[in-house]
């Protein structure tokens, strides 16, 4: 089994085996997430302080800005541009690409994703703290924005995995049950999840009334994970 999962403790907690089928489900979900997320242009945190215009650009727009940069480029800049471009291109066909012999192969999502993330982090590490021309400053702020978007993708991918692991753990317990019995159990889980969501949202609304910018903000982000645990 691919070593990307050698350090995932979640599978141990739920006592499930990372089979080839489950691994392929994870990859497909992750590729789809990148494909769906690549045009997101919402501001995610205070990522770009100096060049606020980049804070509303999608990773697709940022990729085009990197590709259209005609100034001289460092090796780390070229690598960042290439790796981010590859991640977005491969997401369109769930990792399928043509190798040097003309054969269709499927790239590892996690290898592709972390190569892109590593290239962005390296560029930021090499350039953060230096004084630049306007073009150099723009490049740095673009990299910071991409870093924030990749971090958000990574968080969502981890949430997807937790939900998938929880479902696999439940299915393992359903061994021997009929399809109708499994459907009834899943319906009950969803009904309980909806009831739990309503309760938590009421708590969130109450906290927002008492703390308009305070403590209630995190509750909603955890709902999808908790409902399937």
N, C-alpha and C positions, 0 to 999 in steps of 0.2 A: 504494500500500500504506500502511496506517495508520502514522503516524509514531512510534507507541510502540516500533517496532523499529529505528529509525534508528541507535541506539547499541548494538545487540546485536552484540558481537564474535564470539559463539559461531558464528553462521552463516557468518562469514568463515573461521574456522578449519576448519570442516567442509566448506566450499565448497558450500553449498546455497542455493537461492533460497527466500525466504519468499513462497510463493504464497498465493493466497486460500484454497485448500484447507488448507494447513498452518496459516495464521493461524486459520481456523475450528476446527481441531483443538486448537490452543493454547487458544483461548477456551473450548471445551467442557470440556477437561481442567481448566482453572482454575475454572470455575463448579462443576464436580463436586467439586473439592477443597474449596471453601468449604462446599458443601452437606454433605459428609461430615465436615468439621472443625468445623462450627458448634456441635456439642454436646460437643466435647472439653473435659473439665474437669481434665485432668492439670496439675500444676504445671509451668510452663516457666520455669526459671531463678528467680532471686530478684527477682521483678518488684515485688511489693507488700510492702514491709518493715514498714510501720506497721499495715496492715490485712490481716493474713494470710488472713482469711476469703475475700477476693476472689481469692486465688491458686489456689483450686480451683473457681472458677466458670467456666462456658463462656461464649463470646462471646454466645450466645443468652440466657443468664441475665443477663449484664451489659447487653445491649440492653434487656431488660425492666426492669431496675433504672433505666436512664436514662429510659425511657418513663413509668415510674410515679412518677418524682420530681415532686412537686407544689409544690416550693418555687419561688421566683422564679428565672428562668433568664437567663443572659447569651446574647448572640447566638452566641458560640463554643460554648457548651454545646448550644444548640438545633441548630446545624449539625452538631456531632458526633453527636448522637442521630439526626438525620435521615439522615445519610450512612451510618452503621453499619447502621441499620435497612434502608436501601435495598439495600445490598450483600447482606444476608442474605435479604431478600425475593426479590430477583432471582435468587439462586442456586437457588431452588426450581424455576425454569423456564428455567434456562440463559440468563438475561438477557432473556427475553421480557417485555414490558410493553405497556400500552395508552397511546397518545399522546393529546393533547387532541382529536384528530379521531375517536377511537375505533378507530384502526388498531393492529394488533399490530406492534410493532417490537422489534428486539433491541439492547439496550444494549451498548456496549463494556465488556468485563470490566475491562480494564486502566484505563480512565478511571474506572469506578465504584470499583474497588479503591483507586486512588491518591487519589481524592477522599475516601474514607473515612479512609485513612491520614493524609492531610494535615489533615483536620479534627481528628483526635485529637491529632496533633503540635502543632497550633496551640493547642488547649485547654491542653495540658500546658505549652507555652511561656508562655502568658498567666498561668498560675496557680501553676506550680512555684516554691517558695521563699517563698510568702506564708503567713501564719497564717490558719487558717480555723476556723469552727465545725465540729462533728462532721460535719454534712451536707456542708459544703464539702470537708472532708478525704476523706470517702467518695467524692465525685465525682472527686477527683483520683486516688485509688487505683484506682477503676474505670477511668479513662482510661489509667492506667499498665498495668493488666492487659490492656486491649484492645490497647494498643500492642504488648505482648509477643506476644499471640496473632496479630496481623496480621503482625508480623515473622516469626513461625514459618510462617504461611501463605505469605508471600512467598518464604521460603527453599525451601519445598517446591515451589512453583510454578516457581522457577528450576531446581530439580533435574528436574522434569518436562520442562521445555523442553530441557535438556541431553540427556536420554534420547531425547526425540522427535527432536531434531536428529541425534543419532547414528544412529538408525534410518533417518531419511530419507537420510542420507549413504550408509548401507549399501545401501539400496534403489536408489539411483542407480547404484551399482557393479554391481548385478545385471541391468542392462539386457541383454536378449538371452538370458538364462537361462530355462529352463523353470520352471514352478511347483514341480516336484519338486526341481530343483536348488536353488532358493531355500530351500525347506523344509529341505533337508539342511544348507545353510550356516547357517541360523538355529538348527537343532538343535545344531550344533557350537559356535556362539557361546554358547548357553545352557549347554551341558555344560562349556565352559571357564570360564564365569562361576561355575557352582556349585563347580567345583574350586577356583577362586580364592577364593570366599567361605569355603570350609572351611579353606583355608590361613590366611586372614587372621583367622578366628575363633580358630583355634588359637594364633596369635601374640597375639591380644587376651587370651585366657585366660591365657597365659603371663605377659604383662605385668601383668595384674591380680593374679596371684599374687605377683609381685615388687613391684608398686606398687598396692596396693589402691585408692587414690584418685588414682592418677597418670596416666601417659602413655597408657594404652591406650584411653581413652574415645572418642577421635575416630574410630578405625578403622572401626567398624561403620557410622557415618553416611555414609561415602563409598562403601560397597560398591555400592549400586544404580547410582550414576553411573559408577563405574569399569568395571563389568562390561559396559557397552554402548558404551564409548568405542573 
